[in-house]
Amino acid sequence: MQDVELYRHLLGLESPWTVAKVDLDIKAQRVDVHAEHPKGEKWPCPVCGDLLPVYDHSEERVWRHLDSCQFLTFLHARPPRVQCPKDGVHQVRLPWAEPKARFTLLFERLAIDVMQVTHIQAARQILRISWDEAWHILSRAVQRGLQRKEPRLIEHLGVDEKAIARGQRYFTLVCDLVRGTVEHIADGRDKRSFESYLESLSDEQLEAITAIAMDMHEAYIQAALAKVPDAERKIVFDLYHIMQHMGDAVDEVRRKEHKALAEEGDKRLAGTKYMWLYGQERVPQKYWVTFYLLRQSDLRTARAWALKENLRRLWRYKRPSAAESHWRSWYFWATHCRLEPVIKVAKMLKTRLTLVFNYFTHRITNALSEGTNSKVEAIKNAARGYRNAERFKIMIWFRLGGLDLYPVTHGKP
């Protein structure tokens, strides 16, 4: 088999396209394949599909293809153009690449697979492409996936914020808690950030939402109340965020008490910050004895920790009536404990108690969104941060959007 016939098969070229010649450069470790077509061919208009004669040809273009062994392989061709009476002059579609692409379809598929499992720098080295070329492929893949994304009915949503640029800037992420995919990325964390997603949904999609897990961020609450039917019954305050508020309250009590004790020479609370943030069953073994003795003391911090642990039991109840009874008992204890940070959290929960107790109807948490948040953090760390916010969004969509990213290979010309 001659080299031109071999490369016609390797490239998957079909009539009217053929391989005219193959140039091999051993020193540069490069193969250049030149494709052409016979004269007199008619081509479909890329807009309406009518068969038309060649009007002229574009300048020669070059596409990177899959390597031939260790040799970089490039495909050369002059794409024909047609003049359609209805649609004007257009370049015809090519069977090996999408319009305006720098790479063949098969190379793009390989690059997408590689970049799904490693960071950009490693992918560049494996594929032997530049930084800009890598982002060209990423951007096209995400654009392709978003264009193909079909409207779906999503029952359980999670909305959370993600800090970037050392907390100087935020994104709002909306996730499908069933599929585990990112559905929306917006700048900021205000009402508009979440509202912009809800406004993009049809009435049917809004009606299909049965529960929305979120933290106690007022902007997100107001967006849901404004746009989602019967939102008062559907918003579920995430228990992990609630417990985070309690953890912060315990830590505030500890800091104040440690300062007061240290002035009297009592160092019992020195170096104990993280002990008090653990749940009882998660305390590391090396702290067991020390932490047990601290908990049995008359420390205000020990009392705050006990209140935190008691509140955690709220979500273990199966029956809402039992949970309500536990809440009343806990609330009385919390508001009479004389620990101001704990009292503040208790009163905050009381103002939105319906949204706390919606958990017992829907039994969802924002854990999946938090997991997505962790993956987003890993994406940021892998790139040592993103100065370009749009590229950060592209990578989130690429890795976590559940999108159909691949080009269709060997379509009709």
C-alpha positions in Angstrom: 0.0 0.0 0.0 1.4 3.4 -1.0 1.9 6.0 1.7 -0.9 8.2 0.2 -3.3 5.3 0.3 -2.2 4.5 3.8 -2.8 8.0 5.1 -6.1 8.2 3.3 -7.3 5.3 5.5 -5.6 6.6 8.6 -7.3 10.0 8.2 -10.6 8.4 7.2 -10.9 10.5 4.1 -13.7 9.5 1.8 -14.6 10.6 -1.7 -14.2 13.2 -3.1 -11.2 13.8 -0.8 -7.9 12.0 -1.5 -4.3 12.2 -0.3 -2.2 13.9 -3.0 1.2 13.5 -1.3 2.9 12.8 2.1 6.0 14.6 3.2 8.2 13.0 5.8 10.8 15.1 7.7 12.9 12.7 9.9 14.9 15.5 11.5 11.9 17.5 12.6 10.0 14.2 13.3 7.0 15.5 11.3 4.6 14.2 8.7 2.7 16.5 6.4 -0.2 15.1 4.6 -1.7 17.0 1.7 -5.4 16.4 0.8 -7.1 17.4 -2.4 -10.3 16.8 -4.4 -10.9 16.3 -8.2 -12.2 19.2 -10.3 -15.8 19.4 -11.2 -17.1 18.2 -7.8 -20.3 19.7 -6.4 -20.5 20.5 -2.7 -23.5 21.0 -0.4 -24.1 24.6 0.9 -23.3 24.4 4.6 -26.4 26.5 5.3 -29.2 25.0 3.1 -27.6 21.8 1.8 -28.1 22.6 -2.0 -25.4 21.0 -4.2 -23.3 23.7 -5.9 -20.1 23.9 -8.0 -16.9 25.3 -6.5 -16.8 29.1 -6.5 -13.2 29.3 -5.3 -10.8 28.0 -2.6 -9.7 29.4 0.7 -6.0 29.8 1.4 -4.3 26.6 2.5 -5.0 25.6 6.0 -3.2 23.2 8.3 -4.7 20.9 11.0 -2.8 19.0 13.6 -3.8 15.3 13.5 -3.0 12.2 15.7 0.7 11.4 15.7 2.1 8.8 13.4 4.1 6.8 15.9 6.3 9.5 17.5 6.0 11.8 14.5 3.8 15.0 14.6 1.2 14.7 11.8 -0.4 17.7 10.0 -3.1 17.7 7.4 -3.0 20.4 4.6 -5.8 21.4 2.4 -7.4 24.3 0.5 -11.1 24.2 1.5 -13.5 24.9 -1.4 -16.1 27.6 -1.2 -19.5 27.7 -2.8 -21.7 30.7 -3.8 -25.2 29.9 -2.9 -28.0 32.1 -4.5 -29.8 32.1 -1.2 -27.0 32.1 1.4 -24.1 33.8 -0.2 -20.4 32.6 -0.3 -19.5 30.0 2.3 -16.7 27.5 2.9 -17.9 24.0 2.7 -17.9 21.7 5.7 -14.9 19.4 6.0 -15.1 15.8 7.1 -12.0 15.9 9.3 -12.5 19.2 11.3 -15.1 21.6 12.6 -15.2 25.1 11.2 -12.4 27.4 12.5 -10.7 24.5 14.3 -6.9 24.1 14.3 -7.1 20.4 14.9 -8.7 17.3 13.4 -11.8 15.9 15.1 -9.8 12.8 16.2 -7.1 14.9 17.7 -9.6 17.0 19.6 -11.3 13.8 21.0 -7.9 12.6 22.2 -7.0 16.0 23.7 -10.4 16.2 25.6 -9.8 12.7 27.1 -6.3 13.7 28.2 -7.4 17.0 29.7 -10.2 15.3 31.6 -7.8 13.3 33.7 -4.8 15.6 34.1 -4.0 19.3 34.5 -3.3 21.5 31.5 0.5 21.6 31.9 0.8 17.8 31.9 -1.7 17.6 29.0 0.4 20.1 27.0 3.5 17.9 27.4 1.7 14.7 26.5 0.0 16.2 23.4 2.9 18.5 22.5 0.7 21.5 22.1 1.0 25.1 23.3 -0.9 26.7 26.2 -3.1 28.7 23.8 -3.8 25.6 21.7 -4.9 23.7 24.8 -7.3 26.5 25.8 -8.5 26.6 22.2 -9.6 23.0 22.5 -11.0 23.4 25.9 -13.1 26.5 24.9 -14.4 24.8 21.8 -15.4 21.7 23.8 -17.3 23.7 26.4 -19.0 25.8 23.8 -20.0 22.7 22.0 -21.3 21.1 25.1 -23.3 24.1 26.2 -24.9 24.4 22.8 -25.9 20.8 22.9 -27.2 21.0 26.5 -30.9 20.2 26.5 -33.3 21.7 29.0 -34.1 19.2 31.8 -36.5 18.9 34.7 -34.3 19.1 37.9 -36.0 18.2 41.2 -33.2 18.8 43.7 -31.0 21.9 43.3 -28.0 23.0 45.4 -26.7 26.5 45.4 -23.4 27.5 46.9 -20.7 30.2 46.7 -17.1 29.7 45.7 -14.4 32.1 46.7 -11.7 32.8 44.2 -8.7 35.2 44.1 -8.1 34.8 47.9 -11.7 35.6 48.8 -11.7 38.9 46.9 -14.1 37.5 44.3 -16.9 34.9 44.3 -18.8 32.7 41.9 -22.3 31.3 42.5 -22.5 27.6 41.6 -25.9 25.9 41.0 -25.8 22.1 41.0 -28.1 19.2 40.2 -27.9 17.2 43.4 -29.1 14.0 41.7 -26.7 14.0 38.7 -23.9 15.8 40.5 -23.4 18.3 37.7 -22.8 22.1 37.6 -25.8 23.7 36.0 -25.0 27.4 36.3 -22.0 29.6 37.1 -22.5 33.3 37.9 -20.3 36.1 39.0 -20.8 37.3 42.6 -23.0 35.9 45.4 -25.9 38.4 45.4 -29.5 37.8 44.7 -29.0 38.3 40.9 -26.4 35.6 40.8 -28.9 32.9 41.6 -31.9 34.7 40.1 -30.3 34.8 36.7 -30.3 31.0 36.6 -33.9 30.7 37.8 -35.0 33.2 35.1 -33.5 31.0 32.4 -35.9 28.2 33.4 -39.3 27.6 31.9 -42.4 27.5 34.0 -42.4 23.7 33.7 -38.8 23.5 35.0 -39.5 25.9 37.9 -42.6 23.8 38.9 -40.4 20.6 38.7 -38.1 21.9 41.5 -39.1 20.1 44.7 -36.2 21.2 46.9 -33.3 23.7 47.0 -30.4 23.1 49.4 -28.5 26.2 50.4 -26.7 27.9 53.2 -28.5 30.7 55.1 -27.3 33.4 52.7 -30.2 35.9 52.5 -29.6 36.8 48.8 -30.1 33.2 47.7 -33.2 32.9 49.9 -34.8 36.0 48.4 -34.0 34.8 44.8 -35.7 31.5 45.4 -38.7 33.1 47.1 -39.1 35.5 44.2 -38.9 33.0 41.4 -39.7 29.4 42.6 -43.3 28.5 43.2 -44.0 27.6 46.8 -40.4 28.2 47.6 -41.1 28.5 51.4 -41.8 24.8 51.4 -38.8 23.9 49.1 -35.8 25.8 50.6 -33.8 23.5 52.8 -31.1 25.0 55.0 -28.1 22.8 54.7 -27.3 21.2 58.0 -23.5 21.4 57.4 -23.7 25.1 57.0 -25.9 25.4 60.2 -23.3 23.3 62.0 -20.6 25.5 60.6 -22.3 28.5 62.3 -22.3 26.5 65.6 -18.7 25.6 65.1 -17.8 29.3 64.7 -19.8 30.1 67.8 -17.9 27.5 69.8 -14.6 28.9 68.5 -15.6 32.4 69.5 -16.4 31.3 73.0 -13.0 29.4 73.1 -11.0 32.4 72.0 -12.6 34.7 74.5 -12.2 32.2 77.3 -8.7 31.3 76.4 -7.7 35.0 76.5 -9.3 35.5 79.9 -7.7 32.3 81.3 -4.3 33.1 79.8 -4.2 36.4 81.7 -4.5 34.4 84.9 -1.8 31.9 83.8 -4.2 29.1 82.9 -3.1 27.5 79.6 -5.7 24.7 79.4 -7.2 25.9 76.1 -3.9 26.6 74.4 -3.6 24.6 71.2 -7.1 23.1 71.5 -8.9 25.0 68.7 -9.5 22.0 66.4 -10.5 19.6 69.1 -13.7 21.6 69.7 -14.6 21.6 66.0 -14.7 17.8 65.8 -17.9 15.8 66.3 -17.7 13.5 69.2 -17.2 10.4 67.1 -14.5 12.0 65.0 -12.1 13.1 67.7 -8.7 11.6 66.9 -7.5 9.0 69.3 -4.4 11.0 70.3 -6.8 13.7 71.8 -9.2 11.3 73.6 -7.8 11.7 77.2 -7.0 15.4 77.0 -10.4 16.2 75.3 -12.3 14.1 77.8 -10.9 16.0 80.7 -11.6 19.3 79.1 -15.2 18.3 78.4 -15.7 17.3 82.0 -14.5 20.7 83.3 -16.4 23.8 84.1 -15.1 25.6 81.0 -17.6 27.7 79.1 -16.1 26.3 75.9 -17.1 22.8 77.0 -20.7 24.0 77.5 -20.7 25.5 74.0 -19.3 22.3 72.5 -22.0 20.3 74.3 -24.7 22.5 72.8 -23.2 22.1 69.3 -23.2 18.3 69.7 -26.8 18.3 71.0 -27.9 20.4 68.0 -26.3 17.8 65.6 -28.7 15.2 66.9 -31.7 17.2 65.5 -31.2 15.7 62.0 -31.1 12.1 63.2 -34.8 12.1 63.9 -37.1 10.2 61.5 -40.3 11.9 62.7 -40.7 15.7 62.4 -42.7 15.8 65.7 -39.7 14.3 67.5 -37.4 16.7 65.9 -39.6 19.6 66.9 -39.6 18.4 70.5 -35.8 18.2 70.4 -35.6 21.7 68.9 -37.7 23.2 71.7 -35.5 21.6 74.4 -32.3 22.7 72.6 -33.5 26.2 72.0 -34.4 26.8 75.6 -31.0 25.5 76.7 -29.2 27.6 74.1 -31.0 30.8 74.9 -30.4 30.4 78.6 -26.7 29.3 78.4 -25.3 32.8 78.9 -23.0 32.3 75.9 -23.6 35.1 73.5 -22.3 33.6 70.3 -24.5 30.5 70.9 -27.5 32.6 71.7 -27.0 34.5 68.5 -27.0 31.3 66.4 -30.1 30.0 68.2 -32.0 33.2 67.4 -30.8 33.2 63.8 -32.2 29.7 63.3 -35.4 30.6 65.0 -36.1 33.4 62.5 -36.0 30.8 59.6 -37.2 27.7 61.4 -39.5 26.6 58.6 -36.6 26.4 56.3 -34.6 24.4 58.8 -37.4 21.9 59.3 -38.0 21.5 55.5 -35.2 19.0 55.8 -37.6 16.5 57.3 -39.7 16.7 54.2 -37.0 16.5 51.6 -34.0 14.9 53.4 -31.4 16.6 51.2 -28.2 18.4 52.0 -25.8 20.5 50.0 -23.0 17.9 50.5 -22.8 17.2 46.8 -22.5 20.9 46.1 -19.8 21.1 48.8 -18.1 18.2 47.1 -18.3 20.1 43.8 -16.9 23.1 45.7 -13.9 20.9 46.7 -13.4 19.8 43.1 -13.4 23.4 42.0 -10.8 24.2 44.6 -8.7 21.3 43.3 -9.0 22.7 39.7 -7.9 26.1 41.0 -4.9 24.6 42.9 -3.8 22.5 40.0 -3.4 25.7 37.9 -2.0 27.6 40.9 -5.0 29.9 40.7 -6.7 31.5 37.8 -6.0 35.1 36.9 -8.6 34.9 34.1 -12.0 34.3 35.6 -13.5 33.2 32.3 -10.9 30.4 31.9 -11.7 29.3 35.4 -15.4 29.0 34.5 -14.5 27.1 31.3 -12.5 24.6 33.3 -15.4 24.1 35.8 -17.8 23.5 32.9 -15.2 21.1 31.3 -14.7 19.0 34.4 -18.0 19.3 36.2 -20.7 20.3 33.8 -21.6 16.8 32.6 -21.5 18.2 29.1 -21.2 16.3 25.7 -17.8 17.8 24.9 -16.7 15.7 21.9 -16.9 16.7 18.2 -18.8 14.3 15.9 -16.1 12.4 14.0 -16.4 11.6 10.3 -19.6 13.5 9.7 -20.8 14.2 6.2 -18.8 16.9 4.4 
